[in-house]
Amino acid sequence: MAVGHYNSGTKIHVAVEQNGLPISIVMSPANIHDSTKFIDVMENISDFVDDDMINEIVSVYADKGYDAKYIRNYLRCHGMGCCIPYKKNSKFIISKNLQNKYNKTRFVVERFFAWLKCGFHRTAIRYEKNCENYLGFVYLACILMYWRVLG
């Protein structure tokens, strides 16, 4: 994947499994919306895990920023459940049960970013000018996360 130089900053998009370990990482310029990289992150999962593990994905949890019709359609077409809270201005009925499920699982993604930003000095602040170098440090941090949790 060619990442290149991002003058406006960098944003890390990640999909994590139930223990907070990353299974897909995509970087983008910081000035684009998160939802534009959702499908890239989901498609990138197949690069890191086998088909059996992909088939075990039952549902996807994301925050309100990912409340878009094309995202919900993508998940439905791939046979995955969707646990994305609706925005306040959404035309759909907001289910309180869905919101409660989301709130109980959101900490898993937040834990990954806490591990990434607090546990590894080189990923807390981006010192590298080249995004590929920074992405390399993020991958090294992820390897150490796997080693700590699974080792």
DSSP file with accessible surface (Angstrom, degrees, kcal/mol):
  #  RESIDUE AA STRUCTURE BP1 BP2  ACC     N-H-->O    O-->H-N    N-H-->O    O-->H-N    TCO  KAPPA ALPHA  PHI   PSI    X-CA   Y-CA   Z-CA
    1    1 A M              0   0  137      0, 0.0     2,-0.6     0, 0.0     0, 0.0   0.000 360.0 360.0 360.0 125.8    0.0    0.0    0.0
    2    2 A A        +     0   0   94      1,-0.2     0, 0.0   130,-0.0     0, 0.0  -0.753 360.0 169.1 -85.7 121.2    1.4    3.4   -1.0
    3    3 A V        +     0   0   10     -2,-0.6    -1,-0.2     1,-0.1     2,-0.0   0.844  16.3 176.9-102.1 -47.0    0.9    5.8    1.8
    4    4 A G        -     0   0   29      2,-0.0   127,-1.2   126,-0.0     2,-0.4  -0.274  41.9 -32.9  79.6-162.5    3.0    8.8    0.9
    5    5 A H        -     0   0  125    125,-0.2     2,-0.5   126,-0.1   125,-0.1  -0.823  46.4-166.0-101.5 134.7    3.3   12.2    2.6
    6    6 A Y    >   -     0   0   52     -2,-0.4     3,-0.7   123,-0.4    -2,-0.0  -0.949   4.8-175.8-120.4 108.8    0.4   13.7    4.5
    7    7 A N  T 3  S+     0   0  166     -2,-0.5    -1,-0.1     1,-0.2     3,-0.1   0.776  81.4  55.7 -74.9 -25.8    1.1   17.4    5.3
    8    8 A S  T 3  S-     0   0   64      1,-0.3    -1,-0.2     0, 0.0     2,-0.2   0.421 119.4 -90.9 -89.5   3.5   -2.1   17.9    7.2
    9    9 A G    <   -     0   0   29     -3,-0.7    21,-1.3    21,-0.1     2,-0.4  -0.531  42.5 -83.5 112.8 177.9   -1.5   15.0    9.7
   10   10 A T  E     -A   29   0A  36     19,-0.3     2,-0.4    -2,-0.2   116,-0.1  -0.956  24.7-160.8-129.3 143.1   -2.3   11.4    9.9
   11   11 A K  E     -A   28   0A  57     17,-2.9    17,-2.0    -2,-0.4     2,-0.5  -0.976  12.5-145.4-122.7 136.0   -5.3    9.4   11.0
   12   12 A I  E     -A   27   0A  18     -2,-0.4     2,-0.5    15,-0.2    15,-0.2  -0.893  10.8-166.3-103.1 124.7   -5.2    5.7   11.9
   13   13 A H  E     +A   26   0A   6     13,-3.4    13,-2.8    -2,-0.5     2,-0.3  -0.937  18.1 176.7-108.4 130.8   -8.2    3.6   11.1
   14   14 A V  E     -A   25   0A  25     -2,-0.5     2,-0.4    11,-0.2    11,-0.2  -0.973  29.5-154.2-140.9 146.6   -8.3    0.2   12.7
   15   15 A A  E     -A   24   0A  19      9,-2.3     8,-3.3    -2,-0.3     9,-1.4  -0.987  25.6-169.3-114.0 130.8  -10.4   -2.9   13.1
   16   16 A V  E     -A   22   0A  30     -2,-0.4     2,-0.1     6,-0.3    93,-0.1  -0.855  16.4-127.2-119.1 156.8   -9.8   -4.8   16.3
   17   17 A E    >   -     0   0   37      4,-2.5     3,-2.3    -2,-0.3     4,-0.0  -0.289  50.1 -77.5 -90.6-175.8  -10.9   -8.2   17.6
   18   18 A Q  T 3  S+     0   0  158      1,-0.3    -1,-0.0     2,-0.1    -2,-0.0   0.702 129.9  52.7 -64.4 -18.9  -12.6   -8.8   20.9
   19   19 A N  T 3  S-     0   0   72      2,-0.1    -1,-0.3    93,-0.0    -3,-0.0   0.423 119.8-104.3 -92.6  -0.2   -9.4   -8.5   22.9
   20   20 A G  S <  S+     0   0    0     -3,-2.3    -2,-0.1     1,-0.3    -5,-0.0   0.562  75.7 139.3  88.9  10.0   -8.5   -5.2   21.4
   21   21 A L        -     0   0    2      1,-0.1    -4,-2.5   124,-0.0    -1,-0.3  -0.714  56.5-110.6 -89.4 138.0   -5.8   -6.5   19.2
   22   22 A P  E     +A   16   0A   8      0, 0.0    -6,-0.3     0, 0.0     3,-0.1  -0.370  36.0 171.3 -71.9 141.6   -5.7   -5.0   15.7
   23   23 A I  E    S+     0   0A  21     -8,-3.3     2,-0.3     1,-0.4    25,-0.3   0.423  74.5  23.2-122.0  -6.9   -6.7   -7.1   12.6
   24   24 A S  E     -A   15   0A   2     -9,-1.4    -9,-2.3    24,-0.1     2,-0.4  -0.909  61.5-175.4-159.6 131.5   -6.7   -4.3   10.1
   25   25 A I  E     +A   14   0A   6     -2,-0.3     2,-0.4   -11,-0.2   -11,-0.2  -0.997   5.7 173.5-131.8 130.4   -4.9   -0.9   10.0
   26   26 A V  E     -A   13   0A   8    -13,-2.8   -13,-3.4    -2,-0.4     2,-0.3  -0.996  15.3-152.1-133.5 137.5   -5.3    1.8    7.3
   27   27 A M  E     +A   12   0A   3     -2,-0.4   -15,-0.2   -15,-0.2   -17,-0.0  -0.832  19.5 166.0-109.2 152.3   -3.8    5.3    7.4
   28   28 A S  E     -A   11   0A   0    -17,-2.0   -17,-2.9    -2,-0.3   -22,-0.1  -0.949  45.2 -74.0-150.5 168.5   -5.2    8.4    5.8
   29   29 A P  E >   -A   10   0A  30      0, 0.0     3,-1.1     0, 0.0   -19,-0.3  -0.365  44.2-123.5 -63.6 149.3   -4.7   12.1    5.8
   30   30 A A  T 3  S+     0   0   37    -21,-1.3   -20,-0.1     1,-0.2   -21,-0.1   0.680 101.8  69.7 -71.8 -14.9   -6.2   13.7    9.0
   31   31 A N  T 3  S+     0   0  119    -22,-0.2     2,-0.3     2,-0.1    -1,-0.2   0.247  82.8  84.9 -94.0  16.4   -8.5   16.0    7.0
   32   32 A I  S <  S-     0   0   52     -3,-1.1     2,-0.1     1,-0.0    -4,-0.1  -0.833  86.6 -98.3-112.4 156.6  -10.9   13.3    5.7
   33   33 A H    >   -     0   0   95     -2,-0.3     3,-1.1     1,-0.1     4,-0.3  -0.416  25.9-125.8 -73.3 146.4  -13.9   11.8    7.4
   34   34 A D  G >  S+     0   0   46      1,-0.2     3,-1.7     2,-0.2     4,-0.3   0.860 104.9  63.2 -58.2 -39.9  -13.5    8.5    9.2
   35   35 A S  G >  S+     0   0   15     30,-0.3     3,-1.0     1,-0.3     4,-0.4   0.746  88.9  69.2 -64.6 -20.9  -16.4    6.8    7.4
   36   36 A T  G <  S+     0   0   75     -3,-1.1    -1,-0.3     1,-0.2     4,-0.2   0.730 103.1  44.3 -70.0 -18.8  -14.7    7.2    4.0
   37   37 A K  G <> S+     0   0   50     -3,-1.7     4,-2.3    -4,-0.3    -1,-0.2   0.371  84.4  98.3-104.4   4.3  -12.1    4.6    5.0
   38   38 A F  H <> S+     0   0   16     -3,-1.0     4,-2.4    -4,-0.3     5,-0.2   0.943  86.1  44.2 -59.6 -49.9  -14.5    2.1    6.6
   39   39 A I  H  > S+     0   0   54     -4,-0.4     4,-2.9     1,-0.2     5,-0.2   0.892 111.2  55.3 -66.0 -36.3  -14.7   -0.2    3.5
   40   40 A D  H  > S+     0   0   72     -4,-0.2     4,-1.8     2,-0.2    -1,-0.2   0.916 109.2  47.4 -60.9 -42.1  -10.9    0.0    3.1
   41   41 A V  H  X S+     0   0   11     -4,-2.3     4,-0.7     2,-0.2    -2,-0.2   0.932 113.3  47.8 -64.5 -44.1  -10.4   -1.2    6.7
   42   42 A M  H >< S+     0   0   17     -4,-2.4     3,-0.7     1,-0.2     4,-0.4   0.906 113.3  47.1 -65.8 -40.9  -12.9   -4.0    6.2
   43   43 A E  H >< S+     0   0   93     -4,-2.9     3,-0.7     1,-0.2    -1,-0.2   0.820 106.6  59.8 -68.5 -29.2  -11.3   -5.1    2.9
   44   44 A N  H >< S+     0   0   19     -4,-1.8     3,-1.4    -5,-0.2     4,-0.5   0.667  84.7  79.7 -73.5 -17.0   -7.9   -5.0    4.5
   45   45 A I  G XX S+     0   0    6     -3,-0.7     3,-1.9    -4,-0.7     4,-1.8   0.897  83.6  62.3 -58.6 -38.0   -8.9   -7.6    7.1
   46   46 A S  G <4 S+     0   0   61     -3,-0.7    -1,-0.3    -4,-0.4    -2,-0.2   0.726  94.4  62.7 -64.7 -18.4   -8.3  -10.4    4.6
   47   47 A D  G <4 S+     0   0  118     -3,-1.4    -1,-0.3    -4,-0.2    -2,-0.2   0.722 114.0  32.4 -74.0 -21.6   -4.6   -9.4    4.3
   48   48 A F  T <4 S+     0   0  102     -3,-1.9     2,-0.3    -4,-0.5    -2,-0.2   0.662 119.3  39.4-111.5 -24.2   -4.1  -10.2    8.0
   49   49 A V  S  < S-     0   0   25     -4,-1.8    -1,-0.1   -26,-0.1     2,-0.1  -0.894  79.8-106.8-128.3 161.9   -6.5  -13.1    8.9
   50   50 A D     >  -     0   0   95     -2,-0.3     4,-1.8     1,-0.1     3,-0.3  -0.285  36.9-101.2 -83.2 171.4   -7.6  -16.3    7.1
   51   51 A D  H  > S+     0   0  115      1,-0.2     4,-2.3     2,-0.2     5,-0.2   0.828 118.6  58.8 -63.5 -34.6  -11.0  -16.9    5.6
   52   52 A D  H  > S+     0   0  111      1,-0.2     4,-0.8     2,-0.2    -1,-0.2   0.913 107.6  46.5 -62.9 -40.0  -12.3  -19.0    8.5
   53   53 A M  H  4 S+     0   0   78     -3,-0.3     3,-0.5     1,-0.2     4,-0.3   0.878 109.8  53.6 -70.2 -36.1  -11.7  -16.1   10.9
   54   54 A I  H >< S+     0   0   38     -4,-1.8     3,-1.5     1,-0.2    -2,-0.2   0.907 105.6  54.1 -63.7 -39.5  -13.4  -13.6    8.6
   55   55 A N  H 3< S+     0   0  126     -4,-2.3    -1,-0.2     1,-0.3    -2,-0.2   0.723 100.1  62.8 -67.1 -20.2  -16.4  -15.9    8.5
   56   56 A E  T 3< S+     0   0  141     -4,-0.8     2,-0.6    -3,-0.5    -1,-0.3   0.566  73.3 110.9 -80.1  -9.6  -16.5  -15.8   12.3
   57   57 A I    <   +     0   0   39     -3,-1.5     3,-0.1    -4,-0.3    24,-0.1  -0.561  39.6 171.3 -69.0 113.1  -17.2  -12.0   12.2
   58   58 A V        +     0   0  117     -2,-0.6    23,-3.7     1,-0.3     2,-0.3   0.861  58.6   1.2 -92.6 -45.0  -20.7  -11.8   13.5
   59   59 A S  E     -b   81   0B  34     21,-0.2     2,-0.4    24,-0.0    -1,-0.3  -0.986  58.8-135.8-148.5 157.1  -21.2   -8.1   13.9
   60   60 A V  E     -b   82   0B  19     21,-2.2    23,-2.7    -2,-0.3     2,-0.5  -0.948  15.3-157.3-117.2 129.8  -19.3   -4.8   13.5
   61   61 A Y  E     +b   83   0B  83     -2,-0.4     2,-0.3    21,-0.2    23,-0.2  -0.914  23.9 154.1-108.4 132.6  -19.3   -2.1   16.2
   62   62 A A        -     0   0    8     21,-1.3    44,-0.1    -2,-0.5     2,-0.0  -0.959  38.8-102.2-149.4 164.7  -18.6    1.5   15.2
   63   63 A D    >   -     0   0   40     -2,-0.3     3,-2.1    21,-0.2     4,-0.0  -0.203  48.1 -85.0 -86.6-178.2  -19.4    5.0   16.5
   64   64 A K  G >  S+     0   0   84      1,-0.3     3,-1.9     2,-0.2    23,-0.2   0.728 118.8  74.2 -61.5 -23.3  -22.0    7.4   15.2
   65   65 A G  G 3  S+     0   0   22      1,-0.3   -30,-0.3    21,-0.1    -1,-0.3   0.720  93.9  54.5 -62.9 -18.6  -19.5    8.8   12.7
   66   66 A Y  G <  S+     0   0   35     -3,-2.1     2,-1.6    19,-0.1    -1,-0.3   0.225  71.8 123.3-100.0  12.7  -20.0    5.6   10.7
   67   67 A D    <   +     0   0   19     -3,-1.9     2,-0.3     4,-0.1    20,-0.1  -0.600  38.2 131.3 -77.1  90.0  -23.8    6.0   10.5
   68   68 A A     >  -     0   0   21     -2,-1.6     4,-2.1     1,-0.1     3,-0.3  -0.996  63.1-127.9-142.8 146.1  -24.2    5.9    6.7
   69   69 A K  H  > S+     0   0  148     -2,-0.3     4,-2.6     1,-0.2     5,-0.2   0.893 108.7  54.0 -62.5 -41.0  -26.5    3.9    4.4
   70   70 A Y  H  > S+     0   0  100      1,-0.2     4,-2.0     2,-0.2    -1,-0.2   0.852 108.3  50.5 -66.9 -30.3  -23.6    2.6    2.2
   71   71 A I  H  > S+     0   0    0     -3,-0.3     4,-2.3     2,-0.2     5,-0.2   0.941 111.5  46.9 -70.6 -44.9  -21.8    1.2    5.3
   72   72 A R  H  X S+     0   0   20     -4,-2.1     4,-2.3     1,-0.2    -2,-0.2   0.913 113.4  49.4 -63.4 -39.3  -24.9   -0.6    6.6
   73   73 A N  H  X S+     0   0   59     -4,-2.6     4,-2.6     2,-0.2    -1,-0.2   0.897 108.6  53.1 -65.7 -40.8  -25.5   -2.0    3.1
   74   74 A Y  H  X S+     0   0   29     -4,-2.0     4,-1.3    -5,-0.2    -2,-0.2   0.935 111.5  45.5 -58.9 -47.4  -21.9   -3.2    2.8
   75   75 A L  H  <>S+     0   0    0     -4,-2.3     5,-2.8     1,-0.2     3,-0.2   0.911 112.6  50.6 -64.9 -40.9  -22.2   -5.0    6.1
   76   76 A R  H ><5S+     0   0  161     -4,-2.3     3,-1.5     1,-0.2    -2,-0.2   0.923 108.6  51.9 -63.4 -43.0  -25.6   -6.5    5.2
   77   77 A C  H 3<5S+     0   0  110     -4,-2.6    -1,-0.2     1,-0.3    -2,-0.2   0.791 110.7  48.8 -65.0 -27.2  -24.2   -7.8    1.8
   78   78 A H  T 3<5S-     0   0   98     -4,-1.3    -1,-0.3    -3,-0.2    -2,-0.2   0.280 118.0-111.4 -96.4   9.3  -21.3   -9.5    3.6
   79   79 A G  T < 5S+     0   0   67     -3,-1.5     2,-0.4     1,-0.2    -3,-0.2   0.765  71.8 135.6  71.4  27.6  -23.5  -11.2    6.1
   80   80 A M      < -     0   0   25     -5,-2.8   -21,-0.2    -6,-0.2    -1,-0.2  -0.857  53.9-120.4-110.3 144.2  -22.3   -9.1    9.1
   81   81 A G  E     -b   59   0B  31    -23,-3.7   -21,-2.2    -2,-0.4     2,-0.5  -0.387  24.1-135.7 -74.8 160.0  -24.5   -7.6   11.8
   82   82 A C  E     +b   60   0B  42    -23,-0.2     2,-0.3    -2,-0.1   -21,-0.2  -0.969  24.6 174.6-125.2 121.5  -24.3   -3.9   12.3
   83   83 A C  E     +b   61   0B   3    -23,-2.7   -21,-1.3    -2,-0.5    -2,-0.0  -0.651  31.6 137.2-123.6  71.8  -24.1   -2.2   15.7
   84   84 A I        -     0   0    0     -2,-0.3   -21,-0.2   -23,-0.2    15,-0.1  -0.982  52.2-125.6-118.9 119.7  -23.7    1.4   14.8
   85   85 A P        -     0   0    1      0, 0.0     2,-0.2     0, 0.0   -19,-0.1  -0.340  28.6-115.7 -62.9 146.3  -25.7    4.0   16.8
   86   86 A Y        -     0   0   47      9,-0.1   -22,-0.1     1,-0.1   -21,-0.1  -0.552  27.5-111.4 -80.6 147.7  -27.8    6.3   14.7
   87   87 A K    >   -     0   0   76     -2,-0.2     3,-1.7   -23,-0.2    -1,-0.1  -0.335  30.6-108.5 -69.7 161.8  -27.1   10.0   14.6
   88   88 A K  T 3  S+     0   0  187      1,-0.3    -1,-0.1    -2,-0.1     6,-0.1   0.844 120.4  49.3 -62.6 -32.7  -29.6   12.3   16.2
   89   89 A N  T 3  S+     0   0  135      2,-0.0    -1,-0.3     0, 0.0    -2,-0.0   0.271  84.7 129.3 -92.2  14.0  -30.8   13.6   12.8
   90   90 A S    <   -     0   0   29     -3,-1.7     4,-0.1     1,-0.1    -4,-0.0  -0.341  59.6-138.8 -69.9 149.4  -31.2   10.1   11.4
   91   91 A K  S    S+     0   0  206      2,-0.1     2,-0.2    -2,-0.0    -1,-0.1   0.569  78.9  86.2 -82.1  -9.6  -34.4    9.2    9.7
   92   92 A F  S    S-     0   0  111      1,-0.1     2,-0.3     0, 0.0    -2,-0.1  -0.529  90.8 -96.8 -93.3 160.7  -34.5    5.8   11.3
   93   93 A I        -     0   0  155     -2,-0.2     2,-0.5     1,-0.1    -1,-0.1  -0.581  37.7-129.3 -76.5 131.1  -35.8    4.8   14.7
   94   94 A I        -     0   0   82     -2,-0.3     2,-0.5    -4,-0.1     3,-0.1  -0.706  16.7-147.4 -86.4 123.7  -33.1    4.7   17.3
   95   95 A S     >  -     0   0   56     -2,-0.5     4,-1.7     1,-0.1     5,-0.1  -0.801   5.9-155.8 -92.1 124.0  -33.1    1.5   19.3
   96   96 A K  H  > S+     0   0  171     -2,-0.5     4,-2.2     1,-0.2     5,-0.2   0.845  95.7  59.0 -67.2 -31.8  -32.0    1.9   23.0
   97   97 A N  H  > S+     0   0  113      1,-0.2     4,-2.1     2,-0.2    -1,-0.2   0.919 104.7  49.8 -62.5 -41.7  -31.0   -1.8   23.0
   98   98 A L  H  > S+     0   0   31      1,-0.2     4,-2.2     2,-0.2    -1,-0.2   0.923 109.6  51.4 -62.0 -43.1  -28.6   -1.1   20.2
   99   99 A Q  H  X S+     0   0   49     -4,-1.7     4,-2.4     1,-0.2    -2,-0.2   0.914 109.0  50.4 -62.8 -42.0  -27.1    1.9   22.0
  100  100 A N  H  X S+     0   0   88     -4,-2.2     4,-1.5     2,-0.2    -1,-0.2   0.902 109.9  50.3 -64.8 -41.0  -26.6   -0.2   25.2
  101  101 A K  H  X S+     0   0  107     -4,-2.1     4,-0.7     1,-0.2    -1,-0.2   0.917 111.2  49.8 -61.0 -41.5  -24.8   -3.0   23.2
  102  102 A Y  H >X S+     0   0   22     -4,-2.2     4,-1.6     1,-0.2     3,-1.1   0.930 107.5  52.5 -64.4 -45.5  -22.5   -0.4   21.6
  103  103 A N  H 3< S+     0   0   89     -4,-2.4     4,-0.4     1,-0.3    -1,-0.2   0.833 105.7  55.4 -63.4 -30.8  -21.6    1.3   24.9
  104  104 A K  H 3< S+     0   0  158     -4,-1.5    -1,-0.3     1,-0.2    -2,-0.2   0.689 116.8  35.1 -74.8 -18.9  -20.5   -2.1   26.4
  105  105 A T  H XX S+     0   0   41     -3,-1.1     3,-1.5    -4,-0.7     4,-0.5   0.565  90.5  87.7-112.6 -10.9  -18.1   -2.8   23.6
  106  106 A R  H >X S+     0   0   54     -4,-1.6     4,-1.7     1,-0.3     3,-0.8   0.823  76.7  71.1 -61.6 -30.2  -16.7    0.6   22.6
  107  107 A F  H 3> S+     0   0  113     -4,-0.4     4,-2.6     1,-0.2    -1,-0.3   0.774  85.8  68.3 -60.7 -23.4  -13.9    0.3   25.2
  108  108 A V  H <> S+     0   0   17     -3,-1.5     4,-1.5     2,-0.2    -1,-0.2   0.937 104.6  40.2 -63.9 -44.6  -12.2   -2.4   23.2
  109  109 A V  H <X S+     0   0   29     -3,-0.8     4,-1.9    -4,-0.5    -1,-0.2   0.920 115.2  52.1 -69.8 -41.1  -11.3    0.0   20.4
  110  110 A E  H  X S+     0   0   92     -4,-1.7     4,-2.1     1,-0.2    -2,-0.2   0.865 105.6  56.0 -63.8 -34.3  -10.4    2.8   22.9
  111  111 A R  H  X S+     0   0   83     -4,-2.6     4,-2.7     2,-0.2    -1,-0.2   0.904 104.1  53.6 -64.7 -39.5   -8.1    0.3   24.7
  112  112 A F  H  X S+     0   0    0     -4,-1.5     4,-2.5     1,-0.2    -2,-0.2   0.950 110.6  45.7 -59.2 -48.5   -6.2   -0.3   21.5
  113  113 A F  H  X S+     0   0   53     -4,-1.9     4,-2.7     1,-0.2     5,-0.3   0.866 111.4  53.0 -66.3 -32.8   -5.5    3.4   21.0
  114  114 A A  H  X>S+     0   0   48     -4,-2.1     4,-2.7     2,-0.2     5,-0.6   0.930 110.9  46.8 -65.0 -44.4   -4.5    3.8   24.6
  115  115 A W  H  X5S+     0   0   83     -4,-2.7     4,-1.5     1,-0.2     5,-0.3   0.914 115.3  47.1 -60.4 -42.6   -2.0    0.9   24.2
  116  116 A L  H  X5S+     0   0    0     -4,-2.5     4,-0.6    -5,-0.2     7,-0.3   0.919 120.9  34.6 -67.2 -43.5   -0.7    2.5   21.0
  117  117 A K  H  <5S+     0   0   84     -4,-2.7    -2,-0.2    -5,-0.2    -3,-0.2   0.821 127.9  33.4 -85.5 -32.3   -0.4    6.1   22.3
  118  118 A C  H  <5S+     0   0  113     -4,-2.7    -3,-0.2    -5,-0.3    -2,-0.2   0.768 119.0  47.0 -95.7 -28.6    0.6    5.4   25.9
  119  119 A G  H  <<S+     0   0   40     -4,-1.5     2,-0.5    -5,-0.6    -3,-0.2   0.665 109.7  49.6 -90.2 -15.8    2.7    2.3   25.6
  120  120 A F    >X  -     0   0   25     -4,-0.6     3,-1.2    -5,-0.3     4,-1.0  -0.945  61.1-159.9-134.6 114.1    4.9    3.2   22.7
  121  121 A H  H >> S+     0   0  137     -2,-0.5     4,-1.0     1,-0.3     3,-0.6   0.875  90.7  55.7 -60.0 -40.5    6.8    6.5   22.5
  122  122 A R  H 34 S+     0   0  108      1,-0.2     5,-0.4     2,-0.2    -1,-0.3   0.654 111.8  43.2 -72.8 -15.0    7.4    6.5   18.7
  123  123 A T  H <4 S+     0   0    2     -3,-1.2    -1,-0.2    -7,-0.3    -2,-0.2   0.576  97.0  73.8-103.3 -12.6    3.6    6.1   18.0
  124  124 A A  H << S+     0   0   41     -4,-1.0     2,-0.4    -3,-0.6    -2,-0.2   0.930 113.4  18.1 -65.5 -44.2    2.4    8.7   20.5
  125  125 A I  S  < S-     0   0   99     -4,-1.0     2,-1.0    -8,-0.0    -1,-0.3  -0.991  87.2-121.3-126.4 136.2    3.6   11.6   18.4
  126  126 A R        +     0   0   61     -2,-0.4    -3,-0.1     1,-0.2    -4,-0.1  -0.655  39.6 162.4 -82.7 106.6    4.4   11.2   14.8
  127  127 A Y        +     0   0  117     -2,-1.0     2,-0.2    -5,-0.4    -1,-0.2   0.686  48.0  92.3 -92.0 -24.9    8.1   12.2   14.3
  128  128 A E        -     0   0   19     -6,-0.2     6,-0.1     1,-0.1    -2,-0.0  -0.526  60.7-155.6 -76.9 137.6    8.6   10.6   10.9
  129  129 A K  S    S+     0   0  178     -2,-0.2     2,-0.5  -124,-0.1  -123,-0.4   0.828  80.5  70.7 -77.5 -31.8    8.0   12.7    7.8
  130  130 A N  S  > S-     0   0   43      1,-0.1     4,-1.7  -125,-0.1     3,-0.4  -0.750  74.3-147.8 -91.8 127.9    7.3    9.6    5.7
  131  131 A C  H  > S+     0   0    0   -127,-1.2     4,-2.9    -2,-0.5     5,-0.2   0.822  96.7  60.6 -64.3 -32.1    4.0    7.9    6.5
  132  132 A E  H  > S+     0   0   85      1,-0.2     4,-1.9     2,-0.2    -1,-0.2   0.884 104.6  49.2 -64.9 -36.0    5.4    4.5    5.6
  133  133 A N  H  > S+     0   0   90     -3,-0.4     4,-1.8     2,-0.2    -1,-0.2   0.922 112.4  47.3 -66.8 -43.7    8.0    4.8    8.3
  134  134 A Y  H  X S+     0   0    6     -4,-1.7     4,-2.2     1,-0.2    -2,-0.2   0.927 110.3  52.3 -63.6 -42.3    5.3    5.8   10.9
  135  135 A L  H  X S+     0   0   13     -4,-2.9     4,-2.6     1,-0.2    -1,-0.2   0.883 105.4  56.5 -62.2 -34.8    3.1    2.9    9.7
  136  136 A G  H  X S+     0   0   31     -4,-1.9     4,-2.3     1,-0.2    -1,-0.2   0.916 107.0  48.1 -62.0 -41.8    6.1    0.6   10.3
  137  137 A F  H  X S+     0   0   65     -4,-1.8     4,-2.4     2,-0.2    -1,-0.2   0.877 109.8  52.8 -67.3 -35.3    6.3    1.8   13.9
  138  138 A V  H  X S+     0   0    0     -4,-2.2     4,-2.3     2,-0.2    -2,-0.2   0.934 109.5  49.0 -63.9 -42.9    2.6    1.2   14.3
  139  139 A Y  H  X S+     0   0   74     -4,-2.6     4,-2.3     2,-0.2    -2,-0.2   0.905 110.1  51.0 -63.3 -41.0    3.0   -2.3   13.0
  140  140 A L  H  X S+     0   0   98     -4,-2.3     4,-2.2     2,-0.2    -1,-0.2   0.919 109.8  50.3 -61.8 -41.5    5.9   -2.9   15.4
  141  141 A A  H  X S+     0   0    3     -4,-2.4     4,-2.1     1,-0.2    -2,-0.2   0.904 109.5  51.5 -62.4 -39.3    3.8   -1.6   18.3
  142  142 A C  H  X S+     0   0    9     -4,-2.3     4,-2.4     2,-0.2    -2,-0.2   0.896 107.1  52.8 -66.1 -38.0    1.0   -4.0   17.2
  143  143 A I  H  X S+     0   0  108     -4,-2.3     4,-2.4     1,-0.2    -1,-0.2   0.933 109.9  48.5 -62.6 -42.3    3.4   -7.0   17.2
  144  144 A L  H  X S+     0   0   68     -4,-2.2     4,-2.5     1,-0.2    -1,-0.2   0.868 108.4  54.6 -66.7 -34.0    4.4   -6.1   20.7
  145  145 A M  H  X S+     0   0    4     -4,-2.1     4,-2.5     2,-0.2     5,-0.3   0.939 109.5  47.1 -62.0 -46.2    0.7   -5.9   21.7
  146  146 A Y  H  X S+     0   0   79     -4,-2.4     4,-2.8     1,-0.2     5,-0.5   0.914 112.0  50.7 -60.0 -43.3    0.2   -9.4   20.4
  147  147 A W  H  X S+     0   0  182     -4,-2.4     4,-1.5     1,-0.2    -2,-0.2   0.910 113.0  45.5 -63.3 -41.6    3.2  -10.6   22.2
  148  148 A R  H  < S+     0   0  159     -4,-2.5    -2,-0.2     2,-0.2    -1,-0.2   0.899 120.8  37.3 -68.7 -41.9    2.1   -9.1   25.5
  149  149 A V  H  < S+     0   0   63     -4,-2.5    -2,-0.2    -5,-0.2    -3,-0.2   0.917 130.1  27.8 -79.4 -44.1   -1.5  -10.3   25.3
  150  150 A L  H  <        0   0  112     -4,-2.8    -3,-0.2    -5,-0.3    -2,-0.2   0.635 360.0 360.0 -93.0 -16.2   -1.0  -13.7   23.7
  151  151 A G     <        0   0   89     -4,-1.5    -3,-0.1    -5,-0.5    -4,-0.1   0.510 360.0 360.0 -83.6 360.0    2.5  -14.5   25.0
